[in-house]
Amino acid sequence: MNIVLLGGNGYIGRSVTRLWRDVDPSAHFYIVSRSGNNDLVSDNLTNLSADASIYDAVIKVLPDKIDYIVDFIGHPEKNPNESYKINNQPAEVMKRIAEEKSVRAMGYIGGLLGPNHFLKTKKDIIKSLSQSTIRHEYVEPTLVYGNDRNDNLSKIVPLLRILGVFSKKMKPINVNSVSEELINKLLDSEKDEYEN
């Protein structure tokens, strides 16, 4: 099984790779990032250097057969042109590759917490992916914490845990829970199709 992770050397991508390897040790992961560097190194992992917002750059480094493709790229950006390049273009690249390669499913990380323009962008991307002939699965976490995350946002996790009692949109979620949910959605739907 070949799994392509766009932006997979980031925080959530590394967690998904680790957990998916536990589920299927025979799977091979192709991690696409601008740098081509990754903290994870193993025989079943290939780090690839490409700008995930440019289709031609990505398609030329990928294997012919792809089973799953997941887009982890995105962050808030006020400039509309920069936001489109950072958030929308990688999702468009993923969708095009998924359709051309007839992958089993594509995955995406949405969001419930952040600036309104960023959340709207995420919703628009999910809507666009739903119009594909390829099955798509997504998760919509709030603030993701745990493992090796150690930034300013991770410092407000205790406060958000308290606020999360009153609002699910404020409740932080562990990166492993986000990763497991996405993997399960991608693989469980596949099992359902085989059973029917």
N, C-alpha and C positions, 0 to 999 in steps of 0.2 A: 504494500500500500504506500503510495506517495502522497505526502501532505505538504502543501505549500503555505507558508505563513508570511504574509506581507507585514513587515515591521515586527517580526517575531523575536527579535533580540531585545525587545522592550520588556517592561515589568510583567505585564499580563502574558505576553507571548512566551516568555521563559517558563512561566508557571504552566501554561497549556502544554508546552513541549514536554516538560518533566512528567506531568500527570498522564498525558496521552501515551508516552513511552511505557508507563506502567500498565496501561490498559492493553496496548499492542506493542510488545517489544520488537516485533518484526517490521514495524512501520518505519519508513524513511522520511525524514523532515528536511525540507528545503527552506531555509530561512533567508528571506530577501530583505536587505537593508542597504542604505547608502554606503555604509562603511564596510559591510561584509564581515564585520567582527561580531563575536558573540561570546558571552561568558560561558556558554554551554559548548562542550566539545565531546563528540563521541563518534563511533563508526557509523551510526545511523543518522547522522546530522551533517548536512552540507550547507555551509554559509555562503551566500551569494551576494555580490555587490551590484546593486542596481537601484535607480530611482524609481520607486514603486508608483509614482504618479505618471510615468511614461511607459505606455504599453510596449513599444519596440524594445526598450531597455530591459524590461522584465521578461518578455516572451523568449528572447534569445538565450537567456541563462537557465530556463526551466527544462525539466525532462519532458519527453513526449507524452508520457502517461501521467495524469494527475487524478487522484481520487477525491481529495478535499482541498479547498483553498479558503483561507481565513484572512481577513483584513483587520489588523490591530492599529492602523495608523490613524492619528487624529489628535488634535488639541485645539483649544479655543484660540481664535485669531480674529481680531476686530476688522482688519482689512479684508473686504469681500474677495478680492482676487487671491490673496494669500490663503484665505480660508478655503476657497474652492480648490486650490492646488493641494493643500495639505490634507483636507478631509474628503472632498468629493472625487478627485481624480484617482486616488488609489482604489476607491470602491468601484469606480467605472472600469478601471483596469481589471480588477478581480472579476467583475461580472462578465466582461468580454472574454477573458481567459476561461472562465467557468463554462460559458456557452460554447466556445470553440472546442474545448477539450472534453465536453460532456462529462463534467465531474459529477460525483454523487451528490455533493452539497457544498455550499459556501457558507462561511460564518462571518459574523460581524459583532463588534462591541458597540452598543448604543450607550445611552446614558440618561440618568434621571437627575443629576446634580451638576450644576455649572451655570455659566451665563446663558441667558435665554437664546441668543443667536446661535450658540454652539449646540444646544439641545434641539433647536429647530433644524439645524443642519443634519444632525444625527437622525432625526425622524424622517427628513426628506430622503436621506440615503436608504434607510430601511424600506421606505415606500418604493423607491426606485428598484431595489433588489427584489421586492415582491413581484415586480412585473416581469421578471426573468422566467424562462422556461426551466431553469435550474432551481431546485429546492434551496431555500436559504433559511438559516437559523441565526438567531441573535439573542444576546442578553443585554439587559439595561441596568447596570449596577449604579449605585450611588458612589460614594467615595470608596475606593478600593485600597485596602491596607494589608499589611502582613509581609512575610518573607523578608526580602531585602529592601523594601521601600523605607527610605529614611529622609524625607523632605519636609518642608513646612506644612503641607497638607496632612501628612501622617501624624503630625503633632496635635491636630485638633480631633483625632479619632475619639478620645475619651468624652469630649463635649458632644460630638455627634451621636455617640452611643446613648447618651441621656436624651438628646432631642429625638432620637430614633424611636424612643418609647411612645412619643406623641405623633410622629409622622414617619411612615415608611420611606419617604423620599429623603429623609435625613439620616437614616440608619446606615452606618458604614458596613461594608461587606468584605470579608477576607478574600484575598486573591485566589486562594485555592477553591473556595466556593464558587466564585465566578467562573474559573477555569473548568471545574467539574460540571457546572450547569451547561456550559457551551459544548463541551465534549459529549455529554450525555444526550443533548438535543441532536447533535449531528449524528451520533451513532444509533441512538434509540429509534429514531424515525427510519433509519436504514433497516433495522431489525424488523420493524413493523411492516415495511414493504415486502421483505422476504417471507414473512409469515402469512401474508394475505395472498 
